[in-house]
Each structure stands twice: as structure tokens, then as C-alpha cells.
Amino acid sequence: MLAYFSRAGEDYYYYGGRTNLEVGNTEVLAGMINALVPCDVHRIEAVEPYPDGYEATVARNVREQNQDARPAIANPLPVIDQYDTVILASGIWNVRAPMIMATFAESYDFTGKTIYPVTTHAMSGLGTTARDYRQSCRGARIAEGLAVNGEEVRDAGADIESWLQRTGLLPDG
């Protein structure tokens, strides 16, 4: 199963300036993974959607991180018991996954499951996702993650395929 959170709208790019994304980088990445490894996909959506503007999103994220908030999910899954493997994908905001990912992770029993952290980022790589998911997905094994620069996500097919093969999620041949 692949569960992801992605935000469209104004985005900051490390290589210069800002751009307006009609489809968020993590949603693009999730689609690319799903095209290579067909699986159930769940898009995590906030009850209170994140703003389209970059500055407003940054301000909200800082508040949520400082308050250790758990933003409500509009479309929670009833159960994830049927999955042994879960890919958790999101952007990295201020070196962490958005707090809504903590809401998702703390909502389920991950005992015996394998978690693959996947991120899109400007310059933070996987950030603290491995540590954070180790704490919030109790009983899970945290496997090798994948970090893709948001600006390069649409050209990351070879890196995605290599990661999927290396982790065994995409068998050879």
C-alpha cells in the first residue's frame, strides 16, 4: 500500500524562485511508483486543507510542528490490517514530514509491517522521517527510504526504479 500526502500550489525551489504546482511533487512521485509497482494508493487529505500560498503553508507548518499538532484527516482508512508493506510518502517541511503524516501513522497498528519512507524535498532529503516513523509506527520495521528533489521529480524515473529494485519492491525482470 502507498499512502501519501501532497500539496499543490505555490512551491519554493532550491534552484531558484517559486513555481505554482497544479499537481504536488509527492503526488507525481506516488503516481510514478504506482506505475511501476501496482498497489493500493491512498491520498491523505486534511480536514482543513493547507493553503495554496507558500508563506501561509510554511507558517501553518511551523505552528503545527511547534505545537506537536495532529491535523485531522478528512478521509481516513478504516483499517490497514491487510497490508504487510506500507510506503509513506510526503514532502519534507522544515526537515520533517508534515504533521498530518504523524496523524496517519499514529492511527493504525503497524506491528509486523515494513514501512518505506518516501519524500520530496528542496534540500532536506529524508529529513527525520526514519526516526519519526520509528516512534509513530510502533512495531514496524523501517526500511530504506527514497528522497527525491522536488524540482527533479518528473525526471527521477531511473532513481525510483533503482530504489524499488534495491528494496525488493520491484523484482528483477
N, C-alpha and C positions, 0 to 999 in steps of 0.2 A: 504494500500500500504506500502511496505517496500522498502526504498531507502537506499543503503549502499555504503560506500567506504571502501575498504580493500586493503592492500598491502602485497604481498608475498615477499619472500627474507629473508635476514638476519634480525633476531629479537633479541632483548635483553630480557632476562627473569630475573625477580627479584630474583627467587630462585637459580640463578646461571648460569652464562655464556650466550652464544648466541646459537641460532639454526637457521637453514635455513628452512623456511616455503615454501612448494610448493603451499599451499593454505593459504591465510592470515587468521588470527584468526577471524576477523569480518565476512569474507565470510563463514567460518564454522558456526559461530553463526547465521548468516542470514539464512543459509540452515536449521539449526535446528528449528528456529522459523517458517519458511515457511512449514516445515514438519508437524508442529502442527496446524498452522493456515494458510491454503492455501490462498494466496493473490498474487496480482501483485507484482513482485520484479524487482527493477531497480538497477543495479550496476553502480555507478558513476565512471567514468573513466576520468583521467586527459589528456588534450591535450598533455602536456609534462609529460610523466609517471615518477613516483617517482623512484629513484634509487633502485637497489636490495640491496646495501650495507647499513648497519645500520648507520654508521657515516655520510655518504653522505645524507641520508634521514633526520637525525637529523639536519645537517647544513642547508639543504633547508628549513626545517620546521621553524627553528629559524629565518631565513631570512624572510619567509612569515609572521610569526607572528609579527616580529618587523616592517615590512612594512605594516601591515594590508592588505596583498595581497588577491586577489580573483583569484586563479588559474582557468584557463579556463577548462570547462568541454567538453570532446570530444563527449559525447552522451547525450545532454540534452533532457529531456522530453518536448514535445510540450506544454502540459497542465497537471495540476493535479486536475482540477475542479471536476472531478467525484469522488474524494476521500474525505471522512469525517475524516478518521483516517490515520495518516501517522507515521510509525515507521522510525526514522532517526538513522541509525547505523554507527558507525565508531570506530576506535581506539581512544585512548587518547594520544596525543603527547604533552609533556610539559604542562600538566594539561588542555589542550583544545582539542577539536576536530580539525582535520586538517583543514586548511583554505579553502580547497575545499568544505567543508560542509557549510561554510558561503556563498560561491558562489552559491551552490544549494539552500540554504534556502532563500537567497535574490532574487532568480529568479522567485519566484511564490507568488501568493496571498494565504496566509494561513488563511484568515479571516474565523472564524467559524469552523476551523478544530481542531482536537485534535492531538497533537504531543507527541509521546513516544520516549524519548531519550534512546538509547541503545549503550553501549560502551564495548570495550575490553580494558584492561589496564594492566600495570605491577604493579602499586601501587596507581593510582590516582582516582580510582572509576569512577564516572560520570564526574569528573573534573568540568569544568564550563559550561557544555552543557546546563543545565536548564536555567541559566542566559543568555547564548549566544543565545539560540533558542528563548527565550522570546523577545530578541531585534531584531533578524533577521526574525522571523516568526510572524510578527505583526498580531495581531488579533486572534492568535491561543491560545488554552488552552494547557499548558504544563503539561502533566500528569506524573504519577510515572514512573521513568526510571528504567533501568536494567543495572547493571555493572557486567561484568564477567572478572575475571582474565584470561589473555590470555593463561597462562600455563595450566589453568584448563578448557578451553572452551569445549573440547571434552567430558569432564565428567560432564558438567553442565546441563544435561537434566532435572533433578528434579528441579533445581533452575529456569530454563527457564519456565517449565510448571507451577510451583507455581506462578511466576510473571504473566504469561499470564492469569491464573485463577483469581488472585487477582485483576488484572486490568479490567477483563471482556472481554479481547480479546479472551479468550478460555473459553467458557461457560462450566459449570459442566455437566458431563455425556454426 
